[in-house]
Amino acid sequence: MIKDPALVVVDFQLDFCKTYSEELDDFVENEFHQEALESTKKLLRRYRESGRTPIFVKAIHSERTSSIPLSEKYKRIGKIFCMPGTRGSDLAPEMEVQEEDIIVIKHRYSGFYNTDIDDYLRSNGISEVLFAGCATNVCVATTLYDAFQHGYRVTLLSDCSSTDDMELQRLTEKNVASKFGRVCKSTDIELL
């Protein structure tokens, strides 16, 4: 059941929050994201124990669905992340995804752009949304800002969000706290 506060976990996918090891032919821990993944794992357990269902937002990118600017970015860096059917598009194992969890597929930075996340939230009477995921300064922030624009109270969970640049993490937290909503640790959230 989705109920206040809703928990939206953005892009904790292998391509974004783990590092691919050619030697091991597998994804391994990434120093920038592992702590946030572990905090999110703990929060998800508490969240589910309270009778709530989390929403996972996953990026799926391909040449058919990427915008022109995103396609240009991928050409510059020589890689398309989270392509359909690739292991890199899978959610990190720390998320312990359950059958009843809601998964929203997005093709842009925001989880609200051309998806049904707003329908899920409104049809369940949600007014407050908690945000976790990566990268804090890109897809998490963009989704949070759009949630604010759609009339939701928003909270960025600082211990459950991450990016590979601590200065950008700090600045995003500052921006959210000053203009959009609140920033706190997941342990500060009461789930009754």
C-alpha positions as CSV (number, residue, x, y, z in Angstrom):
1,M,0.0,0.0,0.0
2,I,1.2,3.5,-0.8
3,K,0.6,5.9,2.0
4,D,2.1,9.0,3.4
5,P,4.9,9.5,3.4
6,A,5.6,7.8,0.0
7,L,9.2,6.7,-0.6
8,V,10.6,7.1,-4.1
9,V,14.0,5.6,-4.7
10,V,15.6,7.0,-7.9
11,D,18.1,5.2,-10.1
12,F,19.9,2.9,-7.6
13,Q,20.8,0.8,-10.7
14,L,24.0,-1.0,-11.3
15,D,25.3,1.2,-14.0
16,F,24.9,4.3,-11.8
17,C,25.7,3.1,-8.2
18,K,28.2,0.2,-8.7
19,T,31.5,-0.1,-10.7
20,Y,31.8,-2.8,-13.3
21,S,34.9,-4.9,-12.9
22,E,36.1,-6.5,-16.1
23,E,38.4,-8.8,-14.1
24,L,35.4,-10.2,-12.1
25,D,32.9,-9.7,-14.9
26,D,30.6,-8.3,-12.3
27,F,29.5,-5.1,-10.6
28,V,31.3,-4.2,-7.4
29,E,30.9,-1.6,-4.6
30,N,31.4,2.0,-5.5
31,E,32.9,4.2,-2.8
32,F,30.6,7.1,-3.6
33,H,27.4,5.2,-3.3
34,Q,27.8,2.2,-1.0
35,E,26.9,4.0,2.2
36,A,23.7,5.5,0.7
37,L,22.8,2.0,-0.6
38,E,23.2,0.5,2.9
39,S,21.2,3.3,4.5
40,T,18.4,2.9,1.9
41,K,18.4,-0.9,2.5
42,K,17.8,-0.3,6.2
43,L,15.1,2.3,5.5
44,L,13.3,0.0,3.0
45,R,13.1,-2.7,5.6
46,R,11.6,-0.3,8.1
47,Y,9.3,1.2,5.4
48,R,7.9,-2.2,4.4
49,E,7.5,-3.3,8.0
50,S,5.2,-0.3,8.5
51,G,2.9,-1.7,5.8
52,R,4.0,0.6,3.0
53,T,5.1,-0.1,-0.6
54,P,8.1,1.8,-2.0
55,I,8.3,3.2,-5.5
56,F,11.4,2.5,-7.5
57,V,12.2,4.8,-10.5
58,K,14.4,3.2,-13.1
59,A,16.1,4.9,-16.0
60,I,16.0,3.0,-19.3
61,H,18.0,4.6,-22.1
62,S,18.3,3.6,-25.7
63,E,18.8,5.4,-29.0
64,R,15.0,5.2,-29.6
65,T,14.1,6.9,-26.3
66,S,16.9,9.3,-25.5
67,S,16.5,13.0,-26.1
68,I,18.8,14.7,-28.6
69,P,20.9,16.3,-25.8
70,L,21.1,13.0,-23.8
71,S,22.1,11.2,-27.0
72,E,24.8,13.8,-27.6
73,K,26.1,13.3,-24.1
74,Y,26.3,9.6,-24.5
75,K,28.1,10.0,-27.8
76,R,30.6,12.3,-26.1
77,I,31.3,9.8,-23.2
78,G,31.1,6.7,-25.5
79,K,28.5,4.8,-23.4
80,I,24.8,4.6,-23.0
81,F,23.8,3.7,-19.4
82,C,21.0,1.5,-18.4
83,M,20.1,0.1,-21.8
84,P,17.1,-2.2,-22.0
85,G,17.8,-5.8,-21.1
86,T,21.3,-5.1,-19.8
87,R,22.5,-6.1,-16.3
88,G,23.5,-2.4,-15.7
89,S,19.8,-1.4,-15.8
90,D,19.0,-3.7,-12.9
91,L,18.3,-2.3,-9.5
92,A,21.1,-2.8,-7.0
93,P,20.7,-5.9,-4.9
94,E,20.6,-3.8,-1.7
95,M,17.1,-2.7,-2.8
96,E,15.7,-6.2,-2.2
97,V,12.9,-5.5,-4.6
98,Q,9.7,-7.3,-3.7
99,E,6.9,-8.4,-6.1
100,E,4.5,-5.9,-4.7
101,D,6.9,-2.9,-5.1
102,I,6.0,-0.4,-7.8
103,I,8.6,0.2,-10.5
104,V,8.3,3.3,-12.7
105,I,10.3,3.4,-15.9
106,K,11.6,6.8,-17.1
107,H,13.6,7.9,-20.1
108,R,14.6,11.3,-18.9
109,Y,16.2,12.7,-15.7
110,S,12.8,13.3,-14.0
111,G,10.7,10.4,-12.8
112,F,7.6,12.6,-13.5
113,Y,8.3,13.2,-17.2
114,N,5.9,11.0,-19.2
115,T,5.5,8.4,-16.5
116,D,2.6,7.3,-14.3
117,I,4.2,8.2,-10.9
118,D,1.9,11.1,-10.3
119,D,-1.1,8.8,-10.9
120,Y,0.2,6.4,-8.3
121,L,0.7,9.1,-5.8
122,R,-2.6,11.0,-6.4
123,S,-4.7,7.9,-6.5
124,N,-3.4,7.0,-3.1
125,G,-3.9,10.4,-1.5
126,I,-0.2,11.1,-1.1
127,S,0.9,14.5,0.0
128,E,4.4,13.9,1.2
129,V,7.3,12.2,-0.7
130,L,10.6,11.0,0.6
131,F,13.5,10.8,-1.9
132,A,16.5,8.5,-2.0
133,G,18.8,7.4,-4.9
134,C,21.5,8.6,-7.2
135,A,22.8,10.9,-8.5
136,T,21.5,13.4,-6.0
137,N,22.3,16.4,-8.1
138,V,20.8,15.0,-11.3
139,C,17.9,12.5,-11.4
140,V,17.0,12.6,-7.7
141,A,16.9,16.4,-7.6
142,T,15.1,16.7,-10.9
143,T,12.4,14.2,-9.8
144,L,12.1,15.9,-6.4
145,Y,11.8,19.4,-8.0
146,D,9.0,18.0,-10.3
147,A,7.2,16.5,-7.3
148,F,7.3,19.9,-5.6
149,Q,5.9,21.5,-8.8
150,H,3.1,18.9,-8.7
151,G,2.1,20.0,-5.2
152,Y,3.8,17.4,-3.0
153,R,5.8,18.1,0.2
154,V,9.2,16.8,-0.5
155,T,12.1,15.5,1.7
156,L,15.6,14.6,0.5
157,L,17.0,11.8,2.6
158,S,20.7,12.9,2.9
159,D,22.0,9.5,4.0
160,C,20.1,7.6,1.3
161,S,21.2,9.8,-1.6
162,S,24.6,10.0,-3.3
163,T,26.6,11.4,-6.1
164,D,30.2,11.1,-7.1
165,D,31.0,14.7,-6.1
166,M,30.6,15.6,-2.4
167,E,30.4,19.4,-3.2
168,L,27.5,18.8,-5.6
169,Q,25.8,16.6,-2.9
170,R,26.2,19.5,-0.4
171,L,25.0,22.1,-2.8
172,T,21.9,20.1,-3.8
173,E,21.0,19.5,-0.2
174,K,21.4,23.3,0.4
175,N,19.2,24.1,-2.6
176,V,16.5,21.6,-1.6
177,A,16.4,22.9,2.0
178,S,16.3,26.6,1.0
179,K,13.8,26.4,-1.8
180,F,11.8,23.2,-2.0
181,G,11.4,21.1,1.1
182,R,13.4,19.6,3.9
183,V,16.6,17.6,4.1
184,C,17.1,15.0,6.8
185,K,18.5,11.6,7.6
186,S,16.3,8.5,7.1
187,T,16.6,7.8,10.9
188,D,14.8,11.1,11.5
189,I,11.7,9.7,9.7
190,E,8.9,8.3,11.8
191,L,6.8,5.6,10.1
192,L,3.7,5.0,12.2
